[in-house]
Amino acid sequence: MEEQMKATIDLMDSKKLYVVKDGRLIKHELPEYGETVVIITMGGQVDRIETTIKRKL
């Protein structure tokens, strides 16, 4: 039987993106303006997230 781990996240906070990797919950802060559009995977797991940040003038 696999060990179960649990985490609690705030479902009302829509300014974060969460990734589960190797039993860890990784929080990614979303930019105020920009794009988080590329999720790079290797071996079926998330390797990295690419974010482009823009500033509104």
Buried (B, 14 or more C-beta within 10 A) or exposed (E): EEEEEEEEEEEEEEEEBEBEEEEEEEEEEBEEEEEBEEEEEEEEEBEEBEBEEEEEE
